[in-house]
Amino acid sequence: METSWLPLKPDFTGYATAISEQGGNLATSLVISLGSVVLSLAIAAPAAYALAYFKVKGAGVVLFAILISQMIPGIVVANALYTAYNDLGLLNSIPGLILADSAHGIPFAILIIRAFMNGMPASVIEAARVDGAGHVRAFWSIVVPLSRNSLITAGLFTFLFTWSDFLFALTLTTTEAVRPVTLGIFQYIGAYVNDWSSVMATAVLASIPAIILLVAAQKYIAAGTASGAVK
């Protein structure tokens, strides 16, 4: 039977099938992605602040190491994590996938946030220090609010990295207990190769969160550095 070029008779059965059979995988991916964003920013933001404002010896070496870490093939990291996770009992677990995806997103987040913080007026931090604020207080009360654009950008990229991750999901999960939507679509195609309506409906549903975030966050990504913030 030939397929018509135009969908003259729309049928949403594929979406109903995708939601019923892939809804759990979509929820799993959402939990893992949000968890990775929180963990990545919780580590990357203080690290970027330290590298931007503290006179740390070897900071250039640390930044170079962070840059090099981005060049390591993912399959190498995934295989190493599989061995470690097998010993620690983290296979087939949401915390394990959050940790793996966060490790992938943290270096990139540090580079983005540090570049933004380097462009912030140093007088803002100096004024807070003169007023008696410690580094922790200055970081939370001054630097974090002014770095909103970079934090949102870093968080968005981490979310997209995690949401589209296939390698870690394939390597670190061996059962159906924890299955992100990327792995679900992969196995879905093998099981329902003749039911393309359900496969494509799942792909559309998997694209919606990323599209919503990109549209909502585009003004923050395009925003400039914090101007006029000098006390």
C-alpha positions, 0 to 999 in steps of 0.5 A, a space after each residue: 500500500 502506497 503512502 500518500 504525500 499529504 495527510 488527508 486523513 489525520 490519525 492520532 492513534 500513534 500519539 496515544 500509543 507513544 504516550 502509553 508505551 513511552 510516557 514512562 521513558 519520557 518522565 525518566 529522561 525529564 528527571 535525569 535531565 533536571 537532576 543533571 542540570 541541578 548537579 552541574 550548576 551546583 558544582 560548576 558555578 562555585 568552581 567558575 567563581 573560584 577560577 575567575 576571582 581567586 588567584 589560584 596557582 595553576 588555574 591555567 593548567 586547570 582550565 586546560 585540563 577542563 578543555 582537554 576533558 571535552 575532547 575525550 571520546 564518550 565511549 571511553 568514559 562510558 566503558 570506564 563508568 560501566 566498570 565503576 558502576 558495576 562495583 558501586 551498584 549504580 547500574 540501572 539507576 537514575 542517580 547513576 545516569 545523573 552523575 554520568 551526564 553531569 560529569 559530561 556537562 560540568 566542564 562545559 558549564 564551567 567554561 561558559 560561566 567563568 567567561 561570563 564572570 570574567 566580564 563582570 565589573 570587579 568593583 561589584 565584588 570589591 564593594 561587597 567585600 568592603 561591606 563585610 560580605 565573605 566570599 560565600 555571601 558575595 557569591 550567593 548575593 551578588 555573583 549568582 544573580 548577576 550571572 543569571 544569563 550564563 547560568 541559564 545558558 549552561 543549564 540549558 546546554 546541560 539539559 540538551 546534552 542529557 536529554 539527547 544522551 544515548 551512549 550513557 543510557 545504552 552503556 549504563 542500563 541493562 534492564 527496562 527498570 530505567 530507560 531514557 526516551 532516547 534508548 526507548 526510541 532506539 528499541 522502539 524502532 526495532 520492535 515496531 519498525 512497521 508502525 512508523 506513526 508511533 515511532 514518529 509520534 514518540 520522536 515528536 513528543 521527545 522534541 517538545 521539551 527541548 523546543 520549549 526550553 529553547 524558545 523560553 530561554 533564547 532571550 537569556 542566551 542572547 543577553 549581554 553581560 551585566 552592564 550597569 551593575 556597579 554599586 
